[in-house]
């Protein structure tokens, strides 16, 4: 009986996902041409970044690459990042948007699953600020703004 109670208490202490922050606006970033069928979530708080993202979405014929710093640090703009196609969760998330652009250097090119599977190497090679990495996937751009219910 005591063992069952202890197991139950430990199960209840499992870390809960954060509730979507109402101060953040969430965007889906996905492939321009389907190759891997992976996506990730970009969460923005700065009003200028949000306005810029919405203006990029308003011009779908001119897709832009999302250049951003990424981290696994839960104290740095943390939200649950995942592939909305498969539901696979990424252990990394965007810490800050650097820019939307037409091209990046080759070392920033990749895809979400590659970054997930090779995170330490990715961060070491792309050298963002502190212990962060940088992404700028060539075949990925903003697809749409997300409803917070899609994050659950």
C-alpha positions as CSV (number, residue, x, y, z in Angstrom):
1,X,0.0,0.0,0.0
2,X,2.8,2.4,1.0
3,X,4.7,1.6,-2.2
4,X,1.6,2.2,-4.3
5,X,1.1,5.6,-2.6
6,X,4.7,6.6,-3.2
7,X,4.5,5.6,-6.9
8,X,1.3,7.6,-7.3
9,X,2.9,10.7,-5.6
10,X,5.9,10.5,-7.9
11,X,3.7,10.2,-10.9
12,X,1.8,13.3,-9.8
13,X,5.0,15.3,-9.5
14,X,5.8,14.8,-13.2
15,X,6.6,18.2,-14.8
16,X,3.6,19.7,-16.5
17,X,3.8,21.5,-19.8
18,X,3.6,25.3,-19.5
19,X,0.3,26.9,-20.4
20,X,0.7,28.9,-23.6
21,X,1.8,32.4,-22.5
22,X,-0.9,35.0,-23.5
23,X,1.9,37.5,-24.1
24,X,3.4,35.4,-26.8
25,X,2.1,35.0,-30.4
26,X,2.9,31.6,-32.0
27,X,3.6,30.9,-35.6
28,X,4.1,27.7,-37.5
29,X,7.3,27.4,-39.5
30,X,7.3,24.6,-42.1
31,X,8.8,23.4,-45.4
32,X,8.4,25.3,-48.6
33,X,8.8,22.1,-50.6
34,X,7.8,18.9,-48.7
35,X,10.9,16.8,-48.0
36,X,10.8,15.7,-44.4
37,X,7.3,16.9,-43.4
38,X,8.6,18.5,-40.2
39,X,7.7,21.9,-38.6
40,X,8.5,23.9,-35.6
41,X,6.9,26.7,-33.6
42,X,8.2,30.2,-33.4
43,X,6.9,32.2,-30.4
44,X,7.3,35.9,-30.4
45,X,6.8,38.5,-27.7
46,X,8.2,41.8,-29.1
47,X,5.5,43.8,-30.9
48,X,7.9,44.8,-33.7
49,X,8.8,41.1,-34.3
50,X,5.1,40.1,-34.3
51,X,4.3,42.8,-36.8
52,X,7.2,41.8,-39.0
53,X,6.1,38.1,-38.9
54,X,2.6,39.1,-39.9
55,X,3.9,41.2,-42.8
56,X,6.0,38.2,-44.0
57,X,2.9,36.0,-43.9
58,X,1.0,38.6,-45.9
59,X,3.4,38.0,-48.8
60,X,3.4,34.3,-49.3
61,X,4.9,34.6,-52.8
62,X,8.1,35.8,-51.1
63,X,8.8,33.3,-48.4
64,X,11.5,34.3,-45.9
65,X,13.9,32.2,-43.9
66,X,13.5,32.5,-40.1
67,X,16.9,33.2,-38.5
68,X,16.8,32.6,-34.8
69,X,18.8,31.7,-31.8
70,X,17.8,28.4,-30.2
71,X,18.2,26.9,-26.7
72,X,17.2,24.1,-24.4
73,X,17.3,26.5,-21.5
74,X,13.7,26.6,-20.0
75,X,14.3,30.0,-18.4
76,X,14.9,31.6,-21.8
77,X,11.5,32.4,-23.5
78,X,10.4,28.8,-22.9
79,X,7.5,27.2,-24.6
80,X,6.7,23.7,-25.9
81,X,8.2,23.4,-29.4
82,X,6.9,20.6,-31.5
83,X,6.2,19.4,-35.0
84,X,2.5,19.9,-35.6
85,X,2.5,17.3,-38.4
86,X,3.7,14.3,-36.3
87,X,3.4,15.7,-32.7
88,X,7.1,15.0,-32.1
89,X,8.3,17.4,-29.4
90,X,11.6,19.2,-29.9
91,X,13.8,19.7,-26.8
92,X,14.9,23.0,-28.2
93,X,13.0,26.2,-28.8
94,X,13.5,29.6,-30.3
95,X,15.0,32.0,-27.7
96,X,15.0,35.0,-29.9
97,X,14.3,36.0,-33.5
98,X,17.3,37.5,-35.3
99,X,15.7,38.3,-38.7
100,X,13.6,37.1,-41.7
101,X,15.8,36.9,-44.7
102,X,16.2,35.5,-48.3
103,X,19.3,33.5,-47.5
104,X,21.7,32.4,-44.8
105,X,25.1,30.9,-44.5
106,X,25.1,27.2,-45.2
107,X,26.0,26.2,-41.6
108,X,22.5,27.5,-40.5
109,X,20.7,25.2,-43.0
110,X,19.1,22.0,-41.7
111,X,15.8,20.8,-40.4
112,X,14.2,20.5,-37.0
113,X,14.8,16.7,-36.6
114,X,18.5,17.1,-37.4
115,X,18.9,19.8,-34.8
116,X,17.1,17.6,-32.3
117,X,19.3,14.6,-33.0
118,X,22.5,16.6,-33.1
119,X,21.8,19.5,-30.8
120,X,25.2,19.7,-29.1
121,X,27.1,19.6,-32.4
122,X,24.6,22.1,-33.9
123,X,25.2,24.7,-31.1
124,X,28.9,24.2,-31.3
125,X,29.0,24.8,-35.0
126,X,26.6,27.7,-35.3
127,X,27.7,29.5,-32.1
128,X,24.9,31.8,-31.1
129,X,25.3,34.0,-28.0
130,X,26.1,32.2,-24.7
131,X,25.2,28.5,-25.1
132,X,22.7,29.1,-27.9
133,X,22.8,27.9,-31.5
134,X,21.4,29.6,-34.6
135,X,19.0,28.2,-37.2
136,X,18.2,29.5,-40.6
137,X,16.7,26.5,-42.5
138,X,16.7,27.3,-46.3
139,X,13.6,25.2,-47.1
140,X,11.5,26.6,-44.2
141,X,9.4,29.7,-43.8
142,X,6.4,31.0,-41.9
143,X,3.2,29.2,-42.8
144,X,0.6,30.7,-40.5
145,X,-0.2,32.2,-37.1
146,X,-1.3,29.6,-34.6
147,X,-4.2,29.5,-32.2
148,X,-3.1,28.7,-28.7
149,X,-5.4,25.7,-28.7
150,X,-3.1,24.1,-31.4
151,X,-0.3,24.1,-28.9
152,X,-1.9,21.7,-26.4
